[in-house]
Amino acid sequence: MANLYTKVKLYLEANSKTWLNEENNITLRNEGSGDYIHTWSVDSLAKPTDEQLATYEDAANAEEALNTVYSNRLTEYPPIGDQLDMLWHSIDESPELKTKYFKFYEACKAIKVKYPK
């Protein structure tokens, strides 16, 4: 089951609003019996009903699954500096890639020459 936050975010977006712009006008709470909208003061947009929010269930589940993928990737990718170094070495070992990625290769090579190991 999707989070209330995600469904509210999608409801806002479907009505030309954003969570970022409206987060101070909405309070979500859970006092033990499930999430609910505690306060809603979004200009020119009515508080969504449970039925309206339910229509966003599938889209919210998909967005949350995608966010999980992005989060997992972010934590497991090597640091960006290491990724760039791997890319540079791959290009350095391949003459055809040196031509294709010449500007990138030459910019990195200049730094490596300036600061050798």
Residue pairs with C-beta under 8 A, 6 or more apart in sequence:
1 57
1 61
2 56
2 57
2 60
2 61
2 63
2 64
3 35
3 60
3 64
4 28
4 35
4 36
4 37
4 53
5 19
5 28
5 35
6 56
6 60
6 63
6 64
7 48
7 53
7 56
7 57
7 60
8 19
8 26
8 28
8 37
8 48
8 53
9 18
9 19
10 56
10 59
10 60
10 63
11 48
11 52
11 53
11 56
12 18
12 19
12 22
12 42
12 45
14 56
15 45
17 42
17 45
19 26
22 42
25 39
25 40
25 41
25 42
25 43
26 37
26 39
26 40
26 41
26 42
27 37
27 38
27 39
28 35
28 36
28 37
28 38
29 35
29 36
29 38
30 36
37 47
37 48
40 47
77 83
78 86
84 108
87 104
88 104
88 105
88 108
88 109
88 112
90 97
91 97
91 98
91 101
91 104
91 105
92 98
92 105
92 109
97 105
98 105
